[in-house]
Amino acid sequence: MEAEAKPVIEKLGLTALADSHTLRGNFPRFQGEFEGKEIIISLNGKSSEYGVDRIGTEFAALNTQSAILEFAPDLIINAGTCGAFSADADIADIITSDQPVVYHDHRVPMEGFSEFATGHHPVTYKPDYFQGVAHKLGVVTTGNSLDMPEVDRQIIEQNRGMAKEMECASVAAVASLYGIDFFPIKSVTDHVDIELDNVEQFLENLNRASLKLSETLIKVLTNID
């Protein structure tokens, strides 16, 4: 989302690039250098029809593949916000993972297809990247809905999910397809198990979580050799 990316784009002083030649539609990209590393931030853009951020797995996968083909990155970081269970994390806590990323809304109860649908896409967690960074380790689980019906909750708990969000597994899948190291950085905006409207929670905490996300991402980029 634009609101999640804006603080880090401004802090790093990144420059907007011309529209992608491999994708139709608006996929904003920003480029710059930070401590000797070339940085590309690629956003999923906004819907021309509805004027909202193009959240979810479809545009995240398109964006990731296009960015790989255009820039050939050595490392992909999926930085964004997430929901979490109140027992696992506080608002604006940072979550990353040393375990595969999964889907919680892909349900195909057939031999082989069930495992494929769940995903289990690999991540590359290196403790050195997070040296001096307060963070929690847990499973990141992806689905295309902001709410959490009971069937999704059951699957999230079965997979021991900590961070519930809407893009990570699709980004991880594409990174794995191209053999590129990948890991997520997520900042908590809402508690999925609290009896409050999680839309209200999300909007109330988005700015705080996004600022924490940008601070963390810059620290992690500093730690990467």
C-alpha positions as CSV (number, residue, x, y, z in Angstrom):
1,M,0.0,0.0,0.0
2,E,1.1,3.6,-0.7
3,A,0.7,4.6,2.9
4,E,3.0,1.7,4.0
5,A,5.7,2.6,1.5
6,K,5.7,6.4,1.7
7,P,7.7,6.8,4.9
8,V,10.6,4.7,3.7
9,I,10.6,6.2,0.2
10,E,10.9,9.6,1.8
11,K,13.6,8.6,4.3
12,L,15.7,6.9,1.6
13,G,15.2,9.8,-0.8
14,L,14.2,7.4,-3.6
15,T,13.4,8.7,-7.1
16,A,10.3,7.7,-9.1
17,L,10.9,5.6,-12.2
18,A,9.1,5.6,-15.5
19,D,6.2,3.2,-15.9
20,S,7.2,-0.5,-16.3
21,H,7.5,-1.7,-19.9
22,T,6.5,-5.3,-18.9
23,L,3.2,-4.4,-17.1
24,R,0.1,-2.5,-18.1
25,G,-1.4,-0.2,-15.5
26,N,0.1,1.9,-12.8
27,F,2.8,0.0,-10.8
28,P,4.8,2.9,-9.1
29,R,8.5,2.1,-8.7
30,F,11.2,4.0,-6.9
31,Q,15.0,3.6,-7.1
32,G,18.0,4.8,-5.2
33,E,21.1,3.8,-3.4
34,F,21.6,3.2,0.3
35,E,24.9,2.5,1.8
36,G,26.2,1.0,-1.4
37,K,23.2,-1.0,-2.2
38,E,20.8,-0.4,-5.1
39,I,17.3,-0.3,-3.8
40,I,14.1,-0.7,-5.8
41,I,10.6,-0.3,-4.2
42,S,7.8,-1.6,-6.4
43,L,4.2,-1.0,-5.4
44,N,1.1,-2.7,-6.6
45,G,-0.5,0.7,-7.5
46,K,-4.1,1.8,-7.3
47,S,-7.2,0.7,-9.1
48,S,-8.1,3.1,-11.9
49,E,-11.7,2.1,-11.5
50,Y,-12.1,2.4,-7.7
51,G,-9.2,4.6,-6.7
52,V,-8.0,2.3,-3.9
53,D,-4.7,0.4,-3.4
54,R,-4.6,-2.9,-5.3
55,I,-4.3,-5.1,-2.3
56,G,-4.2,-8.9,-2.5
57,T,-2.3,-11.7,-4.1
58,E,-3.0,-11.2,-7.8
59,F,-1.3,-7.8,-8.3
60,A,1.4,-8.7,-5.8
61,A,2.4,-11.7,-8.0
62,L,2.3,-9.7,-11.2
63,N,4.3,-6.9,-9.6
64,T,6.9,-9.3,-8.3
65,Q,7.5,-11.2,-11.5
66,S,7.8,-8.0,-13.5
67,A,10.3,-6.5,-11.0
68,I,12.4,-9.6,-11.2
69,L,12.5,-9.5,-15.0
70,E,13.3,-5.8,-15.1
71,F,15.8,-5.5,-12.3
72,A,17.2,-9.0,-11.5
73,P,17.3,-8.5,-7.7
74,D,19.5,-10.5,-5.4
75,L,17.0,-10.3,-2.6
76,I,13.3,-9.6,-2.3
77,I,11.8,-8.2,0.9
78,N,8.0,-8.1,1.3
79,A,7.5,-5.2,3.7
80,G,4.0,-4.3,4.8
81,T,1.5,-4.4,7.6
82,C,-0.5,-7.3,9.1
83,G,-3.0,-8.5,11.7
84,A,-1.9,-10.7,14.6
85,F,-3.4,-12.4,17.6
86,S,-3.2,-10.3,20.7
87,A,-1.4,-13.0,22.6
88,D,1.4,-13.0,20.0
89,A,2.1,-9.3,19.3
90,D,1.3,-5.7,20.2
91,I,0.3,-3.0,17.7
92,A,3.4,-1.9,15.6
93,D,5.4,-5.0,16.7
94,I,7.6,-6.3,13.9
95,I,7.2,-9.9,12.7
96,T,9.4,-11.8,10.3
97,S,9.8,-15.5,9.8
98,D,12.2,-18.3,9.6
99,Q,9.5,-20.7,8.4
100,P,7.7,-21.1,5.1
101,V,4.9,-18.7,4.2
102,V,1.4,-20.3,3.8
103,Y,-2.1,-19.5,2.6
104,H,-5.1,-19.8,4.9
105,D,-7.8,-19.4,2.3
106,H,-6.8,-22.0,-0.3
107,R,-8.8,-25.1,0.5
108,V,-8.5,-28.0,-2.0
109,P,-9.2,-31.3,-0.1
110,M,-7.6,-33.5,-2.7
111,E,-4.3,-35.5,-2.4
112,G,-1.4,-33.4,-3.5
113,F,-3.6,-30.3,-4.3
114,S,-4.1,-29.6,-0.6
115,E,-0.3,-29.2,0.0
116,F,0.1,-27.2,-3.2
117,A,-2.7,-24.9,-2.3
118,T,-1.3,-24.2,1.2
119,G,2.0,-23.1,-0.4
120,H,4.8,-23.5,2.2
121,H,6.9,-21.1,0.2
122,P,10.5,-20.7,1.5
123,V,12.0,-17.7,3.3
124,T,15.6,-16.8,3.9
125,Y,16.0,-15.7,7.5
126,K,19.4,-14.5,8.5
127,P,19.7,-13.3,12.2
128,D,22.5,-10.9,11.2
129,Y,19.9,-8.9,9.1
130,F,17.9,-8.3,12.3
131,Q,20.8,-7.5,14.6
132,G,19.7,-4.7,17.0
133,V,16.2,-4.9,15.6
134,A,13.3,-5.9,18.0
135,H,11.3,-8.5,16.2
136,K,9.2,-11.6,16.6
137,L,9.6,-14.8,14.6
138,G,6.4,-16.6,13.4
139,V,4.6,-18.0,10.5
140,V,3.2,-15.4,8.0
141,T,-0.1,-16.5,6.5
142,T,-1.8,-15.0,3.5
143,G,-5.4,-14.6,2.4
144,N,-7.4,-12.3,0.2
145,S,-9.9,-11.1,2.9
146,L,-9.5,-8.6,5.7
147,D,-11.9,-10.4,8.0
148,M,-11.3,-13.8,9.5
149,P,-14.2,-16.4,9.2
150,E,-14.0,-19.4,11.4
151,V,-12.7,-21.7,8.7
152,D,-9.8,-19.3,8.1
153,R,-9.1,-19.1,11.9
154,Q,-8.9,-22.8,12.1
155,I,-6.4,-23.1,9.3
156,I,-4.3,-20.2,10.7
157,E,-4.2,-21.9,14.1
158,Q,-3.4,-25.2,12.5
159,N,-0.5,-23.7,10.7
160,R,0.6,-21.7,13.8
161,G,0.2,-18.5,12.0
162,M,1.4,-15.3,13.7
163,A,1.0,-12.6,11.0
164,K,-2.2,-12.5,8.9
165,E,-1.9,-10.5,5.7
166,M,-2.8,-10.3,2.0
167,E,0.2,-10.6,-0.2
168,C,3.3,-12.4,1.2
169,A,2.7,-15.9,0.0
170,S,2.3,-14.8,-3.6
171,V,5.5,-12.8,-3.5
172,A,7.3,-15.7,-1.8
173,A,6.0,-18.1,-4.5
174,V,7.3,-16.0,-7.3
175,A,10.7,-15.4,-5.6
176,S,11.0,-19.2,-5.1
177,L,10.2,-19.8,-8.8
178,Y,13.1,-17.6,-9.8
179,G,15.4,-18.9,-7.0
180,I,15.8,-15.5,-5.3
181,D,16.2,-15.1,-1.6
182,F,13.1,-13.7,0.1
183,F,11.9,-12.7,3.6
184,P,9.0,-10.7,5.0
185,I,8.9,-7.8,7.4
186,K,5.5,-7.1,8.8
187,S,4.3,-4.4,11.3
188,V,1.1,-5.1,13.2
189,T,-1.9,-2.9,12.6
190,D,-4.7,-4.8,14.2
191,H,-5.6,-7.8,16.5
192,V,-7.6,-10.3,14.6
193,D,-9.1,-11.9,17.8
194,I,-10.2,-8.6,19.5
195,E,-14.0,-8.0,19.4
196,L,-13.6,-4.7,17.6
197,D,-14.0,-3.8,13.9
198,N,-10.6,-4.8,12.5
199,V,-11.2,-2.2,9.7
200,E,-11.4,0.5,12.3
201,Q,-8.3,-0.9,14.1
202,F,-6.4,-1.1,10.8
203,L,-7.1,2.5,9.9
204,E,-6.4,3.8,13.4
205,N,-3.0,2.1,13.6
206,L,-1.8,2.3,10.0
207,N,0.3,5.4,10.3
208,R,2.0,4.2,13.5
209,A,2.7,0.7,12.1
210,S,3.9,2.2,8.8
211,L,6.4,4.4,10.6
212,K,7.7,1.5,12.6
213,L,7.9,-0.6,9.4
214,S,10.1,2.1,7.7
215,E,12.4,2.4,10.7
216,T,12.9,-1.3,10.8
217,L,13.4,-1.7,7.1
218,I,16.1,0.9,7.1
219,K,17.9,-0.9,10.0
220,V,17.7,-4.2,8.2
221,L,19.0,-2.7,5.0
222,T,21.9,-1.3,7.0
223,N,22.7,-4.8,8.3
224,I,22.7,-6.5,4.9
225,D,26.2,-6.9,3.5
